[in-house]
Amino acid sequence: MGVFDGVVSALRSAGCVFAEEEARLLLAEASSPGDLARNVQRRVAGVPLEHILGWAEFAGRRILVEPGVFVPRRRTELLVHEALALLPDAPQPAPPVVVDLCCGSGAVGAAIIQQAPWVELHAADIEPSAVLCARRNVGPMGGQVHAGDLFDALPPALRGQVRVLVVNAPYVPTEAIRTMPPEARLYEPVASLDGGPDGLDFHRRVAAGSLGWLAPGGHLLIETSQRQAGGTSAILAAAGFLTRTVHSEEVDGTVVVGCLAAGMTQG
């Protein structure tokens, strides 16, 4: 049995669904046979592939990720797509302000600024390891990353200036975390997963807190699940947003988009 087939066999036995693809990546990134053996052993033990490689594929680019940082999912590419659709497709006299809240690795913000480099991008997270990782991904592209709890992290000068606010906050119901795959349950911070009893605690906080930060006509976009979309939409509607829900079968992503109704901004 060749090296590739041996790696595939080990990964498949461990339950890796995409064993062939993962084997190719592990072989390509290994610096020596010993390095390959260690990485295969780690993957078999359940360590996320992205933490082993040091990067994740997201929206057509490599996003640097590190142990202890939430790994960006392909479904979140829908959040990027919907945000870009709300932004001008050419530079403006005043750069539109985009905020990536609960940014994790900064994947969403990095994908947005890559395709719309004329925006003024701010990202924020409460986890120190995520902030450091996001700065590696967003900083070289001209974005700024802030540390703190939700809106407390943002510079006060952004109040009333945010054109698009994208949020991939934790939305897994607390009791459902124990049913998640080991890669997430054991190797990603619980704080990046736990959305409270119904998974919508952060959506309530974001909807209420966003009113003072969005510009007139600004939009709030929140990733959620298909099952929870009705709850997320109701939360935004109760806060004064006009809402619509977008779902992509291709990436299995769901986003609730809220636009502020007239007169709803506040200082």
N, C-alpha and C positions, 0 to 999 in steps of 0.2 A: 504494500500500500504506500503510495506517495505521500509527501508531506501535506499537500493540499487535502487529499482524501482523508488523511488521518485527522486533520483539524476539523474538517466537516463532520466526520463521524463523532468526534468528541463533543462538538457543539450540538449536533442533532440529538445525541443521547441525553444532553443536559436540558433539552426542550427548546432550543433556539429555533424559532420558526424560519428565520432567514439564514440558515447555517452556511450556505454557499457564499452568499454576499458578505457575511461577517468574516468568513475565513479569508476571502480575498483581501479585505481591509486589514485584518490582523497580519497577514503575510506581507502586505505592502508596507506597513508601518514598522515592522519588526527590524531592529538593528542587528540582531544575531539570532542563531537558533535558540540560545538560552532565553533571550528576550521574548521570542515567540512562545516558547513553552510556558514562561511565567504568565504572559498575557492570556493564553488559552486557559490556563488553570484559573486565573482570576475570573474570566468570563464564565467558565463552567460553574464557578462558585456563586455566580449571580451578579457580579459587578457590572454596572451598565457599560455597554460597549463604548459609548461616548466618553465616559470617564477614563477608560483604558486608552483610547486613541488621543484624548485631549481636545477633541472637537466634535461638533455635530453638524450634519448637513441641514441647512435651513434656508428656504427661499433662494436656492441657487448659490449659496455661498457657505463657507465653513465658519462656524461660530465656535470660538474657544470656550470650552467648558472645563470645570475642575471638580474634583470630589467635593461633595457638600453643596453643589449648586444644581438647581433644577435644570433638567435637560429639556431644551425646546422640542416640542412635538410638531409633526407636520401639520396637524389640524390647525395650529395657530397661524399658519400662512394665510388663512382666510382673514384673520384680523389685519394683517398687513395689506392684503388686497383691498379690503373695504376702507381702510384709512387712506390709502393712496387715491382711491376714487373720490375722496372728499377734498383733496388738496389740489392747488393749481398745478398744471403740467408744465409750467415754465416759471423762471424767477420772477418775483414781484418786488416792487419798491421796498415793501416791508416784509421780511421773511415771515411766513406763517409759523406760529409756535406749535410744536407737537410735543406732547408729554407721554412717555411710556412709563406708566405707574405699575409697581410690583414687577419690575423689569427682569428680575433674575439675571441671566447671562447677558441681557441687553439685546437678545436676538431680534425682537420686533423693531426696536428703535434702529438697530443697525441696518435691517432690511429696508426700512422706510427711508432713511437718509441716503442709503446707497442709490435708491431709485429716484429720490427727490432731494438732491444735495443742497438745494436752496432753502430748506426748512431750518428753523432754529429748534434743535432737538434737545430735550431734557429727559433724562431717565432717572428713576428713583427706586430704591429697595431698602428694606429694613435690615436685611442680612448682610453683615460685613463682607463675607466671602463672595456674595453675589455682586456687591458694589465693586469690589476689586476686579472681578471677572468682567463685569459690564464695562468698566473703564478700559479694559484691554480691547474690547470689541467696538465700543462706541467712540472712545476718545480719539483714536487716529482718524476718524471720519468727521471730526469737528463737533461731536455731541458732548454734552455735559452730563455727568452722573452724580446724583446726590444721595446721601445716606439719611434715612429716617423713616418714620411711620406714616405712610400714605402722604397726604398733602403737607404734613409738617416738614417733610424733606425739601420742599420746593422753595426757591427764592421768592420772597414776598413780591418782588417786582413782576412776577408772572400773573398775579391776581387780575382776572378779567381779560387776560391776553391769550388764553389757550384756544387755538383753533380746533385742534383734534386731540382728544385725550383717549389713549388706548390702554386697556386694562386687561391683563391676564392674571387676576388675583386668584388665590386658592378657592376652589368651588367643590371639592370633594366633601360630602357629608362625613362627619367624624366617624360614624360607625362603619362607613364603607371603606375606610382606609385599610382595614385589616384584610379586605378581599382583593386589594390591588396586587399587581405582579411584584415579586421580590425586588426587582430593579428599582422601583419607585418606593416601595414601602420600607426597604431597609437601607437604601443608599441616598435618598433625597431627603432634605429637611422636612420634617412633619409640618413645619410652619409654611412651607410652600405648597402644601396639599390640603390642609385642614380648613374647610370653609365653615365650620360650625355645624350644629345639629342638622340643618337642611342644606348646607353648603352655600348659603346665600348671605352669610354675615358680612363679608367684605363688600358684596354688591350693594348692600344697604348703606354701609359707611361711605362708599365711593359716590353713590348717587346723591346722598345728602351733602357730602363735602365738596362736590364738584361745582356747585352753583356759583360760588364766589370766584372760581378760577377760569371758567369758560368765557370766551369772548361772545358778544352777541352773535347768534347764529352758529355758535360752536357745537361740536358733536362729541358725545361720549360713546365709545365702543367697548363693550365688555364681552369677552369670551365666556361661554357657558356651555352646558350640555343640552342636547335636544330635550331631554326630560325636564330640565330645570329652566328652559327658555321662557316658559310662561311666567314663572316666578320672577325671573330677572326682569322681564318686560314690565310686569306689574309694579315692581319696585321703582323702575325708572319713570313710569307713568305717574306714580304717586308723588314723585319728586318734581313733576312738571314737565317731563320730557315727552315729545312725540316720538313714538317708537316703531321700529320695524325689526323683524327677525330674519336673518340670512343664514341659510344652511348650505353646505357644500357636501354632496355625496362623495366627490372625488377625494377630499382630504378628511372627510367625516368631521368637519368643523361646524360650529354654530356660534354666531355672534349676534348680540342685540345692539342695535344702533339707535341712539337717542339724540334727538335734536331739541335744543331748548325752545320751548314755546315762548312767544313774545312776552317780554317783561319779566322773565323768570330769573335773570342774572341778579346777583346781589353782591354787595361789597363785603 
